[in-house]
Structures are given as structure tokens and as C-alpha cells.
Amino acid sequence: MNKLPPIRKSDIAFGLSFLAECNRDYADRVVRLVFETMAESLKRGHPVVIKSFGRFDVRERKARTFRNPRNGETIEVPARQVVVFRPSPCLLGTKDDKEAKS
């Protein structure tokens, strides 16, 4: 199986400029602002929901104890917040097209 290269923000901006027939610099700013807005919302603890794509949430990971297998040293890993993504059924292809359009 061939591994495809990742899509970067610049690729999204290029596609937006092509499809919207707008200046590349304008498309770059739009994409940057969208991601900045999403990041700020997640930092405040608000979920980001994009219909037909998925949901980004902030979850709390509990503090835990980790043991280094090489030397047996015990390390305390503090609690922290992580961003999780839950794909939409439309994105996964588990909904039929009629439900996806509603």
C-alpha cells in the first residue's frame, strides 16, 4: 500500500483559491484564520463541530504513573488536556447519501 503525502494548510489554501477564483494570499489568510479560530475555541474548552466532517473536543487525561522499561525508573505523568477528533458518519461512509444531505 502506497502512503499518500499529507495535505498541508498551503494545499488547502491553493484549492480554495482555485475553486473560489480568488487571490492566493487571500485564500491563505482565510485558511489561517479558520484554523486560528478553531484553536482558540478548543483552548477555551469549546467543541468545534463541522457538519458532515466531524467534531473536535478537548478531553482531560488523568495523571498516571509510567515505568521506563529500560531502567525500571518510575515517572509521574501529570494530567493534561488533549484534543480528540470524532469523525462524522458521513465522513466514514456509514450513512447513505440521503441522510448525508440532510
C-alpha positions in Angstrom: 0.0 0.0 0.0 1.5 3.4 -1.0 1.4 6.0 1.6 0.0 9.3 0.4 1.6 12.6 1.4 -0.2 14.7 4.0 -2.4 17.6 2.9 -1.0 20.8 4.4 -2.6 24.2 5.0 -0.9 25.6 1.9 -2.6 22.8 -0.1 -6.0 23.7 1.3 -5.4 27.4 0.5 -4.3 26.5 -3.0 -7.5 24.5 -3.5 -9.6 27.3 -2.1 -8.0 29.9 -4.3 -8.6 27.7 -7.3 -12.3 26.8 -6.5 -13.3 30.3 -5.3 -11.3 32.0 -8.0 -9.7 34.3 -5.5 -6.2 35.6 -4.8 -3.8 33.0 -3.3 -2.8 35.5 -0.5 -6.5 36.0 0.4 -7.1 32.2 0.5 -4.0 31.8 2.7 -5.4 34.4 5.2 -8.8 32.7 5.2 -7.4 29.3 5.9 -5.1 30.6 8.6 -8.0 32.5 10.3 -10.2 29.4 10.2 -7.6 27.3 12.0 -6.8 30.0 14.5 -10.5 30.3 15.3 -10.7 26.6 15.8 -7.6 26.5 18.0 -8.8 29.4 20.2 -12.2 27.7 20.7 -10.5 24.5 21.7 -8.2 26.3 24.1 -11.3 27.7 25.8 -12.7 24.2 26.1 -15.4 24.7 23.4 -16.0 21.9 21.0 -15.7 22.5 17.2 -18.3 20.8 15.1 -18.1 20.8 11.3 -21.2 19.2 9.9 -20.5 16.2 7.6 -16.9 16.2 8.7 -16.6 15.7 12.4 -16.2 17.0 15.9 -13.1 18.2 17.8 -13.3 18.0 21.6 -11.0 18.8 24.5 -10.7 15.9 27.0 -8.8 15.6 30.2 -6.2 12.8 30.5 -5.7 11.6 34.0 -2.4 11.7 35.8 -0.7 8.4 35.7 2.5 6.5 36.6 4.8 5.3 33.9 7.6 2.8 34.2 10.6 3.1 31.9 11.2 -0.5 30.6 15.0 0.1 30.1 15.9 1.1 33.6 12.7 0.5 35.7 12.5 4.1 36.8 9.0 5.3 37.7 7.9 8.6 36.2 4.8 10.6 37.1 3.0 11.8 34.0 0.8 14.8 35.0 -2.8 15.3 34.0 -3.3 17.2 30.8 -5.8 18.2 28.2 -5.8 16.7 24.7 -7.8 17.3 21.6 -9.7 14.4 20.2 -11.4 14.1 16.8 -14.6 12.1 16.2 -15.4 11.7 12.5 -18.9 12.2 11.2 -20.7 9.1 10.0 -20.8 10.9 6.6 -17.0 11.1 6.6 -16.7 7.4 7.4 -19.3 6.5 4.8 -21.6 4.7 7.2 -24.6 6.9 6.3 -26.3 6.6 3.0 -26.4 9.7 0.7 -29.9 10.7 1.5 -29.1 11.1 5.2 -25.8 12.8 4.5 -27.6 15.6 2.6 -30.0 16.4 5.4 
